[in-house]
Each structure stands twice: as C-alpha cells, then as structure tokens.
Amino acid sequence: MPNGEADMTNNELTQTARQLEATIAAANAAKRIELQPELSRVLEKLSRQGEHVPARLRNLNAVLLDEVIEQRFDNLPV
C-alpha cells in the first residue's frame, strides 16, 4: 500500500481491505504471510476511524497471524 494510507478515506480503506482479501484468497502461503502486515494496518486504520471492520476480515487477519507464527516456528533450528 502506498504511504498515502493516512490520507485515504474510509471508503478507500474499505476497498483496499476488500482487494487485499481477494488477493490473499488467491495467494500461496508465502504471499499470504507477506500481505498480513498490510491487511493488519488497513484494518487498524479503519477501526481507529470508527468504521466497522467486518468479522470475516478480522478472522482472516487472525488466521494470517497464526500462519505467520507457525511459519516462524517451522524455521527455528532444532
């Protein structure tokens, strides 16, 4: 997402969240993990602006966070 995120309207943020959702749905595991921080930032921004964040997007972010954590553990030396 461009650095102009702070200047985005609620509608633009909502559209960005939907686009990220679609991209994540079609992405491989590595790309999903790569996109998680961006999705998290957009959802946090929406929430701070008083917008309703749909449960499906919060759930998607939670699933992605689990994937990020699992991936970190998978890469730990034994």
Secondary structure, 3 states (H helix, E strand, C coil): CCHHHHHCCHHHHHHHHHHHHHHHHHCCHHHHHHHHHHHHHHHHHHHHCCCCCCHHHHHHHHHHHHHHHHHHHHCCCC
